[in-house]
Amino acid sequence: MRWHKLDRFLPGWIAGLLTVGVVGAIIGLCVIFGGLYDTRASTPHAPIVAWAVHTTMIHSTARLADASRTPKPVTPEALLAGAREYHRHCLACHGGPGMARAPWASAMLPTPPFLIDAPARWSHAELYTIIHDGVKMTAMPAWGEIDSDDQVANVVAFVEALPRLTPEQFGKLQTQAARP
């Protein structure tokens, strides 16, 4: 008797799901091809879009990070090598202790974060993944595409050292890093 009732409602449910799917596809196509979504970097994302993209990035990074990756020993040479890479690739967007990022970086959406608290928010493996593989739709490049694994590891070591650096120490390292 139960299956008999289900047989009567099943075609209606399937028709309803198909209708919702078709209407959703039409709305999606109107948004995409009608230019209905504001893609200007001068206007913030809708809160739900910002939340969805950021939450997706957090969970994707956690899933893709290789937890077996162990931190590279931080020697003065590795720290200076990381400072050089940071100076070349990261300083303009992320700044550092006592050093502002480039003014144009504040016009990016999302705005690149300051990295002083990054080691408290991200594990070593997650930082490596973010720096090595980049982050879509944020202008964070995949530095692993042009830098060696050792260079990426040096940047990770430097970023992990940032919270312990005073503005004076950071400035001194950046001055040394700017030299050829």
N, C-alpha and C positions, 0 to 999 in steps of 0.2 A: 504494500500500500504506500509506503514512504517513497519508493522509487517512482511510483506513478505520479506523485505530486511534484517530485523533482523534475521529471520529464516535461511537465507543463511549464515550469519556471525557467528551465535551463535555456531555451531559445531566447527568452526575453533578456536574461542576464548576458548572454553572448552578444545580442544586438546592442544592449546598453554599453557594454565594454567597447565594442567596435565603434559605436557612435562617439564615445568619449575620446577614443584614440584618434579618430578622424578629425574631430573638432580641435583636439590638442595639436595635431599636426598642422592644421590650417592656421591656427593662432601662431604656432612656432614659425611657420613659413612667412606669415605676415610680419612678424617681428624682425626676422632675418632679412627678408628681401624688401620690406617696407621701410627699413631704417628706423624702426620704432624704438630701438634701444639706444640711449645716449652713450656713445663711446668716447666722448671728449674727456681728456685727462684733466680738464679744468673743473669738472663737476664730479663730486664724490659718487661712489657706487651707492645704489639703494642698500639700506642696512641688511636686507636679507641676502643680497648678492655678495656683499662684503663678508658677511658671516659664512656663507656657503663656500666661497673661494678660499678663505683663510682656514676654515675648519678642514676642508679637503686637503690643503697643503700640509697642515699639521699631521693628519692621519697618514697621508701618502708618504711623507718623510719618515715617520716612525716605522711604517711597514717596509720601506725600501732600504733603510739604514742597516748596514752590516754590523750587528752588535759584536761580532768577533774582532772588529777592527780595534787594535789597541793604540793608545796614544804614543806618538813618537817622543822619545826622550828629549826634553827641552834643554839644549845646550845653548850657550851664548851665540854660537854660530847659527844654529837653527832659528833662534829668536830673531837675529839680524836678517837672515834669509827670509823669514816670514814677514818681517817689517818691510823689506824691499818689495815683496809681492803685494803686501797690503798697500804700500805707498803707490805702486803702479796701478793696481786694479780696484782697490776698495775705498781709499781715503776720500775721493771726490763724492761718493754717494753716502758713505756711512760715517765719515768724520772719525773722531777718536777723543780720548780724554783731553779736554782743554782745546780741542781743534774742531772747528765747525766743518760740516760738509759743504760742498760747493753750492752756491745759491740756487742753481738750476735743479739740483736734486730735490729740493722742496716742491718743485712743480710737477714731480712725477706722481703717478697714482697707481698703486699705493706708494706712499712716501717710503724710501728705504729706511729701515730701522737703524737706530744707533746700536752698536754691538757690545756696549759695555756690559750689559746683563745677558748677552747671548749664551754664555756657558751655564748660566743658572736655568735657562729655559730649554736648552737643547743638549742632548748627550754628545759625547765626542763623535760617535758614529753618525748622528744626525747632522752635526755641523759639517762633517766631511761630505756627506751626501749633498747637502745644500750647496756647498762651495764647488764640489766636483761636478754635480749634475745640473745646477741652476734651478730656477723656479719659473715655470711658465707664467705669463701675464703679469710679471713684476719687474721686468728688465734685469733680473738677476741672471747673469750669464752662466753657462756651464763651463767654468774655468778648466775642468778636466779635459775639455776638447782641445785646448791649446797649451796647457801647462802639464808638466809631469805629475805623477802621483806624489813624488817627494815635494814638489813645489806646493801642491794643494795641502799636503800634510804640514808643511811649514806655516802656511796661512792659518790652518786650524790651530796649531800650537800658539801662534801669535794671538789669535782671537781669544783663545782660552786664557792667555796671560793678560789681556786687556783690563779686567777688573782689578788687577794688582798693580797696574801702572799708574803713577801720578801723571798729571799733565806735563810736568817737567821731563820725566822719564820718556813719556810717549813722544814729546817734541824732540828730544835728543835722538831717539831711535829713528824718527822720521827724517831728521837732518842727515843722519848717517846713511839711511836708506836711499836718500835722494842722490848721494854721490855715486858716480859710476863704478 
